[in-house]
Amino acid sequence: MIVPCMRYRGAGGVEVIEAGELEVRDPGYGEVQVEIAAAGLNRADVIQRRGMYPAPPGAPPDVPGLELAGRVVARGPGTSLWKDGDAVMGITSGGAMARRITLHERELMPVPAGMSLEDAAAIPEVFLTAWDALVRQAHLRAGEVALIHAAGSGVGTAAIQLCRAIGVRPLATSRRAAKLQAILGLGLAEGDGIVAGDPPAFAGQVSERTGGKGAQVILDSIGAAYFEENVRAVASRGRIVLIGTMGGAQGKAPIGMMLGKRVTVIGTVMRARPLEEKVAVAREAAAELVPMFERGLLRPVIDRVLPIAELADAHARMEADDNVGKIVLRW
């Protein structure tokens, strides 16, 4: 089946974004086809457009999009979780900026009851990333303190809410004080927002807010630029989870301090994981996170919803770091 899509005409600036067509295969065993209503924009889409983050094998090389919400329109043999017309959301390795997509049924989650598909499109990538990094890998527990970098981003706004939902105190950094003010309603206490500084200098403020103990877990999408300061800010036997390299992938490591504090450093990505690992995250999220949305403990944070034809404008806004929360593209 040939469907409309948005694609990249090579690597470059927003001028390489154009409308196109994509051939979508029929669902095979255990797979479903979804008609996509909306898709969330992610930093990985921007980096891919620049030519620095190629799509993994099996994903369309020139069609971006890592998360989607829509309705099931076809099912392959061996499927049992969904029926035609069901509202679903999920993550994918690419191709979500197309009108349809075929993927394994177990990668999908139900849209929370009463939620629009546009709102649901802002959930999968950021909430699954935050949940997997903080809870499944760093074993964040009630009563601990978590430091969330880039707090106004999609993952940042999701992580702050998750912390409050599980009884964790979030501290948050941003390069802009206005962004910290904008996210106070998500569970960040007045005074627990920290302007990161340039060069970064947040460890002292983390120490002040934690009585000198530091943060038990740090969620970092910045990378090299923050790493030394992270080691200063983390608590003894704390965990630093690296989920991005917006501030560089090469830097210095204060190894002596890391040894003294017995720091655990975890590096993780979601996009390139094998199907079985993505399924495990999705099934756990369906059981744990979807009920939290339905009870009002979590909510998608949306900066704006744009027609998918305005994808170039969405990229420009994200590159300028003007968004607070998710940018969603609708068909």
Phi, psi and omega in degrees: 000134177262127182230156175290153179205172167251139185220169176255126176270069185087188181262145179159208180279191184295346180293345180275354179280131180209161173284146180204199179227151181223137174273121181251126183285158174291151180293137175264199183298128178077007184249158174228159172249135183243133169275116188279129176265327183201154179221145178270144175271138180231158179303327179299327177296321180292316180295322177298318179300326179285352179091014186249005181211075184297150178295143179290164178306137180096343178261149177302129185290339186236005179248112184281183175114115183248356180209154188206162168218141181183204182232142178292130181238347178203149181227139176273175177296149176083006179272149182214346187279331189230157171239164180303134179094350180296139176275123185226163175217158180181176177254158178209164181281351180161166176092006181284349175270035173239164184288332177222160177210148176245129181204169182293139185296335183279354173281347186264155176234155176289143172292131179307141183305131177083359183264142177287158178293327177296317177294319182296330180295344180270002186265307201302304187296314187283319181286324176292322177297312181295316180297313182296316183290311187282314189266309186286325185256316180272352177055045177298135186234155177305139180094349179272173177243133178241135175258122184249116176274160182050053191294339179274357179284174178299312179294322180298312180294327176292317183295319179299316179295318179299318178303309181296324182294331182253011174084028179251141176275119177269136162253152187219143174241153172206159175281348184236127178298327181297325179292321177297321178295324184291337185255012180300327182289354182271355182122001175277123182286148175303128182096349180263005172267139185231125172285120192296326180087162179217103005291161185298135181210072183246348186298321180297319180290325175297317179298317179299320184281349182241018180062032178085359184277328186088177181269134180291327180225138174239127177255114191235118174257005184269313177094229192304319185298334184254355194296312180300317180292327175300316181296325176291327186274341185281150180285165172302130183063027179279174183234129175251122181250118181262120182239003181193170183225041180299334179255023177107155182250357180233130181193180180274148177237120177284081191297321180301316179293322179297319179294316181298322180274351183056051185282139171259128178247125182242125173255136185209147171225158178255321192300317188269009182289152175298158181307316185299322179289320178295321178299317181299317179295315183296318182292320178294318179296321178300323181280326188260317188273318183304316176299329178294323175294318183290336177268359177083010178284333179232154174208146175292140178252114187245123176289311176193158175247126182238152170300145185297338176295343179261029181301324179298318177296323178297317177299316182298320180294318179293319180295329177280355180061038182266348186274146168243109186089199190272146167257124183248138177250128181247148175275000000 
